[in-house]
Amino acid sequence: MSKPGFLPPTASLQAFEAAARLHNFTAAARELDSTQSAISQHISRLEEALGVQLFQRLHRGVRLTAGGELLFDAVSESLQRLHKGIAAVQQKQAKEIINVATDFALAAFWLVPRLADFRALHPGTEVRVITAQHQITPDQADIDIAINFGDGSEAPGRSVQLFDERVVPVCSPALRERWEHSGPTLTRMPLLQLEADHNARWFNWSRLFAALDIQETPREPDLVFNNYTLLLQAAIAGQGVAIGWRPLVDSMLDSGLLLSLLDEPVSSHYGYYLILPRARKLSPIVQHFADWLRVQASPD
């Protein structure tokens, strides 16, 4: 009899489980692609190691003893859990994963609404979207590709422009109607401001006024946000005019939640760029994703 804590070989446990379930050594051998004598040897060694008779040998098969019943319940459950665990590991290894980094606004208003189309084309692929206020590149973290705002100079030779920066002042229909009698003008209407650090390069009200050749200084913003989603919610609620980045606000313009106060957007030399890794080649699925992003960003 073996010492306490002894674990028999997996092959012996598999032979025991199959023989107990099928009530026959020959059937167990057939299922395990083995021989009847090999199954019998596994069972004999197992009984010797445990010091317990596991089977009653019958004329046309075998029957579990009381000790065998106890062992069968434990072994059967353990092998099932082991098979499930191995299958889960194999499935995880087989699943293709794409890690894409971008800012929260682009993820929420442009990327995520389109992901269902990509997943329909590649149903076995898991897309992980990582958002951050600061820019992340594929060389800084476990990121396959990134979509960053800038001019592409941060990653020369590895950046592909998806779309340039195009903005329009936007507000709710209700706010526009309240100002209709005096003619809506950016110099008098309440403004909503997106807070930015000193490195930010996107449009603010001063830059937009200059681009529109408005000589007056923008009034102090009525509300300031560090989150573009909250800023747009305030605009939809009629609390002020927001700078709307195209195509992030396109769905809200199309649905009528927001109205543009300009006929044509104002552009800059900045935009959103697809950033590729420096030191590694794209896997086939990541290359498919990058190509798909370019198609999604192309003008209709």
N, C-alpha and C positions, 0 to 999 in steps of 0.2 A: 504494500500500500504506500502511496506517495505521501510526501510531507504536506501539511496544510498550506494552502495558497498555490498548490500545483495547478498549472493549466495544461491540459492535453494539447497535442498538435491540432491545428485547425482541420487537417485532413481527416483525423480520427473523429472529430466532432461532426464533420460533414457526413461521414460514412454512417455514424450513429443516427443522425437526424433523418437521413434518407431511409435507412432500414426501419427505423421506428415508424415513420410516416407511411411507408409502403408495406410494412409487415412482411418484408421479404428481402433477403440478402441479394438474391439474383436481380430483382427489380431495382434495388439500390445501385448495384454495380452497373446496370444498363443506363440508369439516369446519370451517373457520375462518370460514364465512359471508363469504367474500371472492370475488374473481374470479381467473381463471387468469392474467390479465395482471398483476394486483397481486402475486401470488405470484412470478411470473417476475421482476418488478422488484425485489422484496425479495432474491431469490437473486442477481441480477446485482450489486446494490449490495454484498451481503455478499462475493461473490467478488472484487469490485474492491477493497473495503476490506482484505481479507485477503491479496490477491495470490495466491490459490489457486483453481484450478477445483475446484468441489465436486461437480458432477454430470457424468456423460456423458449427453448427450441422445440418447435412442433413439427409434425410430419410434412405439412405443406406451407410452412412459414415460421414466423416468430411472433411472440407476444411480449410486451413490456412487463417487467416486474414492477413492484411498487417503487423501488429505487430508480428504475428506468423511467417511470412516469415523471418523477420529480426532475430528473436530468433532462428529459425531453422538453418539458415546458421551458426550462431555462435556456437550453441550447437553441430551441426553435426561435424563441423571441430574440436572442442575441444575434443569431445568424441573419434574421430578417433586418434587424437594425444595422448590422454590418453591411449587408447588401445595399440598403437604402443610403447609408453614408457614402459607400464607394460610388454608387450611381450619382449622388449629388455632387461629389468631387469631380467626377468625370464630366458631368453636365456643365459644371462651372468652368472647367478647363476648355470645354468645347464651345461655350458661349462666347461670341465675339463682343468685345466691350470697347466703346469709344468714350474717351474722356475729353470733353470740350470745355474750355474756360472762356468766360466773357463777363461783361458787367450785367447787373441785375435788370436794367431797363431793356437792353437788347434781348436778353433771355426771355423776359416776361412778355414783351410786346411784339417780338419778331420771330425768335427762334422756336420757342416752345409751341406756339400755335401751328407751326409747320411740321413739327416732329412726327405727327401721326402719319403724314405722307411718306416720310422716310422709313418709318417702322413697317408700313404696309409693303414697301419694296423689299425690306430686309427684316422679316418678322423674328428672326433668331438673334437679332443684335440688340444689345443693351446700350443705350446712350446715357451717359452720366454728365449732367450739366453742373459745372462748378462756377459759382458767381462770386465776385469780390469787387470792392470799391477800387482797389488798386489793380493794375494790370498784371496778369500772369502770362508767362510764355511757356512753351513746351520744354524749354531748357531749364526752367526753374522748379518744376514739380512734375508729378506723374501725370502729365497732360499730353494728349496726342496732338491736338491743335487748339489754337486760341483765336478768338475774334476780338480785336482790340481797336479802340479809337485812337487815331493819330494820323500821321502822314506817311507811314510805312518806313520811315528812316530808322526805326528801332531795330528792324530785322531786315537789312538790305539783302536782296536775293532770295529771301524766304517769305516775303509778304505779297499777298495778292489782294488788290482792292475789291471789296464787295460792292460798296456804294459810297458816294461822297456825302459830305455833310450838307443837308438841305433843310432849312427851317422855315416855318411860318408861325406868326402869332395866332393862337387859337383861343377860343372862349366858348362858353355854352350859348345855345340859342337864346336862353332867357336873358343872359347878360347883354348880348348883342341887342336884343329888343329894348332893354332898358335905356340903352344909349342911342337908340335909333333917332330920337327926336333932335338930338344935337349933332348927330353924325359921329360914329365911333372913331375915336382917335387914340393912338397909343400914348400920347402925351397927357391925357386926362384919365384914361381908364385905369382901374386898379391892376397892379402888376403882381405876378407870382414869380418868385426867383428861386432857381436851383442853386444851392450853396456849393461853392467850388473852392478847392485849395489853390495855392498860388501856381501850381503846375497845370491846372486845367486849361484846355485849349478850346473847349466848345463855346458856342455862342452864348453871350450874356446880353442883357438889354443894352448896354453901352455899345457893344460891337454891332448889334442888330440896328440900333438907331443910326450908327455911322454908315452901315451898309445901305440903309434906306435913305441916306442923305437927310435925316431929320436933325435940324440944328439944335433943338432943345435937348437939355440933359434929361435922361429918364428920371421920373419921379421915384422916390424911395419905394421899394416893394412893400406891398401890404402884408404878404406872407412869404416866409423863406423856408425852404425844405432842403434836406440833404438826401431825399429819396424821390426819384422821378415819378414813381407810382403814386405817391401821396400828392405830389404836385398836380398830376393830371386829374386825380380824384377831386381836388379842390377846384380845378378849372371846370370839370363836369358839373360840380355843385354850384357853379355860378359865382365863385368867390374872387375871380380875377382872370386876367389874360396870362396864358403860359406860352413859352416858346416851345413849339411842337416840332420835334425832329421827325422828318420823313425818312424811312417809312414806318417809324415806330407808332405814329398816331394815325396812320392811314385807315385802320379799321374803325377808329372812332369818328373820323371824318366821313367815311362811307356810311356809317350807321346814323349819322346826324347827332351823335352825342356832343360833338364839338364842331365848330365852324371856323374856317380860315378867314383871317382878316386881310389876306393878300391873295391876288389872283395867281401869282407865281412865287415859288419858294426862293429864298436867298441862299446862295451856295458859298462854300469856303473851299480851301485847298486841303482840308482835313476830311476824314471819313472813317469808315470801319474797314479794317483789313483782316484777312485771314492769315494767321501767322503759323508757319510750318516749323517743325523741329530742325535744329541745326545738325545734330550728329547722327540721326537715324533715319532710315528710309520709312516712308509710310507703309503700313500694312495694306493689303488690298481693300479691306473694309473701310479703313480710315481714308484711303484715296477715293473710294466711292462717296464717302460722306463729304469730303472736300469738294468733289465735283458737283455733288447735289447742292451744296451751299452756293456755289457759283451760279448754278442754274436758277435757284430760288431768288438770288439777288439781282439777276439780270432784268432789264426793263422788259415789260410785256410787249 
